[in-house]
Amino acid sequence: MSQHFTKFLHYQTLGEFLEFVSSNGGAYINNAFGPSFGQDFEVIDPASGTEWVTLKGCSEADVGRAVAAASTCFESYRRIPARARARLILEWDRLIREYKSEIAHIITLETGKPFKEALGEVDYALTFSWWMAGEAERTHGSVIDGAAIASNRFLVVKKPIGVVGCLTAWNFPVALLVRKVATALAAGCTVVAKPSPETPVSALMIAMLAEHAGFPAGAFNVLPCDMKHTPEIGRAICEHRDVKKVSFTGSTAVGRLLASQCAPHLKKLTLELGGNGAFIIFDDANLPLAVNSLMQCKFRNSGQTCVSAQRVYVQCSIYNKVVEMLQSRIASDLVVGPGLNGNTNLGPLTTSRSVSKVESHIHDAVNRGAKIVVGGRVPDYTDPNGYFYEPTLLADVHEDMLISKEETFGPVLALYRFESEGEVIRRANNTDMGLTSYFFTENANRIWRVFEALECGNVGINTGMTTSAEAPFGGWHDSGYGKEAGLKYAIDEYLKVKSGTWQVDFDQNR
């Protein structure tokens, strides 16, 4: 048993907990595990490429039961006072904090990310549960005076939208889930969640903690499944009449498909999709700050983040200097290995297909004239069955390469030269994506110009970290629509608005 897993609820060891989930797992509906109609599936440890737990999977046939449970619960849960909902979320938050180490341990086994990063993910997730506990009390409507008719008063109220389908990706399995579910529960909605096939155990842990926090049966249901049944469950959730909203994080291709499946019922959607972020370093930037921020932004979670620095533009006069600094930092700072090793800070990729994509992008770039400065291979000092790839620095990258057009989702840092501000803005915006970009400069006027000009939903200004509970997060263009997090923006996605018109009789002589 790892030192990071000491207990979880009344399960005293990792083996005891996994035995319970494996034997009793499947559909988690109405605060209880029950029979499911899918196939057993293996969850793989990316560090070794081997199975570490087998779960009972769900299928399309389980969706109706989960939605029925959520619908029944919604009728009473939506009437719970906002402060009572907030207290439930705060107790859930407390339990997640209590079991942070155990949750992080499972995240590392599922995703491969270093244990310290997994702890950081849980801390990040907790910012949303804490924030949304407060937002529960701030879903206020308004009263508007008539503009054309002085006696008119317009009453505006906000009500929870209903059952919400939450479909999450594997790269931040707990943070993405908590961000969506906490917002839905704060608004007075109930949830049917489908985690990624790679990361079902952490989702079940989070749901079990919600039960122990006191959420009523049916408020938070989870349908774990294998890759085969993922499309049919997603479609069934989108097409079910009683699901009133879907929130999805994943690829643009899948986002388009889900949007088409939701269209017949005009279902409300939040789509947080792919990115192709530009990271711009101007010649007046604080270079140590820029390089340090780039290292964190690019190599966090082995580059498997939608807000990763995909295209790094460096002004020509400082290009060689930045190459030298990055080469030195990659060699000195990054330790590749299994995520549960204490000194590892760059774990394996989460899936074998991710390694194949990294290799194809590097091969294409080199064939088109890019140069490998460091890395560019599968390391020979890690488990040969694991999904490892060395951190790689590519120089002299151009827009005609695959790496310029697609998310790599791996530890590959691609450098481009640019001459002028106007040029780099045009090149940064030359993508169908619009999630997150970054730039570094000490020029105050340039800060305003570039911030206004970048075509994306989120911009890092002299920082490589942009997402937080306080600020709205979401993309433009093919990176999706709708917002997650932020004061009122996120919770409004889970509310419907009703207005009433009242004509006041001001005759005081009646």
LINPETA-V235925 format. One record per backbone hydrogen bond with DSSP energy under -0.5 kcal/mol. CO is the residue of the C=O (numbers start at 1). NH is the residue of the N-H. If there is no record, write none. Layout:
co;nh
CO;NH
CO;NH
This chain:
co;nh
2;5
4;6
8;11
10;12
11;8
13;17
14;18
15;19
16;20
17;21
18;22
19;23
20;24
21;25
26;224
27;29
27;34
28;222
29;32
32;29
34;27
41;55
42;44
43;52
43;53
44;46
45;48
45;49
45;50
46;387
50;45
53;43
55;41
57;38
59;62
59;63
60;63
60;64
62;66
63;67
64;68
65;69
66;70
67;71
68;72
69;73
70;74
71;75
72;76
73;76
73;77
74;78
76;79
77;80
81;85
82;86
83;87
84;88
85;89
86;90
87;91
88;92
89;93
90;94
91;95
92;96
93;97
94;98
95;99
97;100
99;103
100;104
101;105
102;106
103;107
104;108
105;109
106;110
107;111
107;112
108;112
114;118
115;119
116;120
117;121
118;122
119;123
120;124
121;125
122;126
123;127
124;127
124;128
125;128
125;129
126;130
127;131
128;132
129;133
130;134
131;134
131;135
132;136
134;137
135;138
136;139
138;140
142;156
144;154
148;150
149;152
151;504
152;146
153;155
153;502
154;144
155;500
156;142
157;498
159;496
162;190
163;244
163;245
164;166
164;192
165;167
165;247
166;168
166;194
167;249
170;173
172;176
173;177
174;178
175;179
176;180
177;181
178;182
179;183
180;184
181;185
182;186
183;187
184;188
184;189
185;188
190;164
191;221
192;166
193;223
194;168
196;199
199;203
200;204
201;205
202;206
203;207
204;208
205;209
206;210
207;211
208;212
209;213
210;214
210;215
211;214
216;219
219;191
221;193
222;28
222;224
224;58
226;230
227;230
227;231
229;233
230;234
231;235
232;236
233;237
234;238
235;239
236;240
240;243
242;163
242;244
244;268
245;165
246;270
247;167
248;272
251;255
252;256
253;257
254;258
255;259
256;260
257;261
258;262
259;263
260;264
262;265
262;267
263;266
268;246
270;248
270;272
271;273
271;481
272;250
277;310
277;311
278;438
279;313
280;282
280;440
281;315
282;285
285;287
286;290
287;291
288;292
289;293
290;294
291;295
292;296
293;297
294;298
295;299
296;300
299;302
300;303
301;304
303;305
303;410
305;308
308;310
310;312
311;279
311;313
312;314
312;416
313;281
314;418
315;318
315;319
316;319
318;322
319;323
320;324
321;325
322;326
323;327
324;328
325;329
326;330
327;331
328;332
329;333
330;334
333;335
334;336
335;345
335;346
338;341
339;115
341;344
346;337
351;355
352;356
353;357
354;358
355;359
356;360
357;361
358;362
359;363
360;364
361;365
362;366
363;367
364;368
365;370
366;369
371;373
371;395
374;393
377;390
383;386
386;388
387;349
392;394
392;413
393;373
393;374
394;415
395;371
398;401
401;404
401;405
402;405
402;406
410;412
411;392
411;413
412;414
413;394
413;415
414;312
415;397
416;314
418;316
420;424
421;425
422;426
423;427
424;428
425;429
427;430
429;431
432;478
434;457
434;476
435;458
437;460
438;280
439;462
440;282
442;444
443;447
444;448
445;449
446;450
447;451
448;452
449;453
450;454
454;456
458;437
459;461
460;439
460;462
469;486
470;487
473;484
476;479
477;480
479;273
479;475
481;271
484;473
486;490
487;489
488;492
489;493
490;493
491;494
492;495
494;161
496;159
498;157
500;155
502;153
502;504
504;506
506;508
507;510
